[in-house]
Amino acid sequence: VGGDKAWLEIVLRQQPRMSEMRFEGVKGSEKKDIEERLSMVSGQQITPNIIARAEQIIRNYYDAKGFKNAYIKVDQQPDLSKENQVILTVRVNKNNRVKVNKIYIDGNEVLTDNKIKRTMKKTNENGNILNLFRQKKFVDSDFADDKNRIIQKYNELGYRDAKIVADSAVKFDEKTVDVYITVEEGKQYYISDIQWVGNTVYPYEYLDAILGIKKGDTYNLKELNKRLNEDDDAVSKLYTDQGYLFFSVQPVEVSVENDTIDFEMRMYEGKPATINEVNIVGNTRVYEHVVRRELYT
């Protein structure tokens, strides 16, 4: 500084590059999984953002295994044998898996607490003898799946508008958390009417009989989809067994009034598929014409 003037000197240094990565507190199989997730290679430039991203990826990996209290740290040490390169050391202390102490449910009247808890497949109380052979660890992704299972259970009983309005996992001690779920059940719905649209091969009376769902039945979208597409005697099976391989049917709610719902079964029958070619491959002991002689197609 001289008088009312200042001279600035800016010194730049290139970001270091990684020479190698080492691991502490990590099993061999875990090391391979982590390396695949990080996708970091020797010679890669290292920045604070890259280090933070690596720590988050590793934390997510152990969190998915139930180690929510895992200590993760990626340290840098200069590699004295290579100019401006560093050795990264991934230090992991998994600590104990976090398990579920208690599950508290609020807002439910149709389903009991125990019924909801049994619906949850992966989020289970640690001290409950009924969960002896079930998973006890708390994993965010598994908890999200279990919340979907709760809603699906309500939907099967006709509670189309059921939703989870609040949920949380609160630390109970160093090894467990308490899980809180608040549900809003809504009202039960029933099927008022079913109309078939686009059917030309089979009359609607026959399709009604195959579907097996009638006016006044409890709304159950899962069962409806099974009867349309999944069961061995489903509606779609009628068509595919007759060569309509491009057949599709979509149930659409066309009217919701009070507690009743009208459905349209919108169908695309298409044309029956025919066989273009029959190719025979791998026959070394029997001539092709002999094989074809035994075929009905």
Salt bridges, closest charged atoms under 4 A:
GLU20 OE2 - ARG22 NH2 3.11
GLU24 OE1 - ARG91 NH1 2.67
GLU30 OE2 - LYS94 NZ 3.17
ASP63 OD1 - LYS68 NZ 2.89
ASP75 OD2 - ARG91 NE 2.49
GLU125 OE2 - LYS117 NZ 3.06
ASP140 OD2 - LYS68 NZ 3.02
ASP146 OD1 - ARG149 NH1 2.63
GLU156 OE1 - LYS153 NZ 3.77
GLU156 OE2 - LYS222 NZ 3.15
ASP161 OD1 - ARG160 NH1 3.17
ASP167 OD1 - LYS147 NZ 3.15
GLU174 OE2 - LYS171 NZ 2.88
GLU184 OE2 - LYS163 NZ 3.90
ASP217 OD1 - LYS214 NZ 3.67
ASP231 OD2 - ARG227 NH1 2.94
ASP233 OD1 - ARG227 NH1 2.85
GLU253 OE1 - ARG160 NH2 2.88
GLU264 OE1 - ARG266 NE 2.96
GLU288 OE2 - ARG292 NH2 2.92
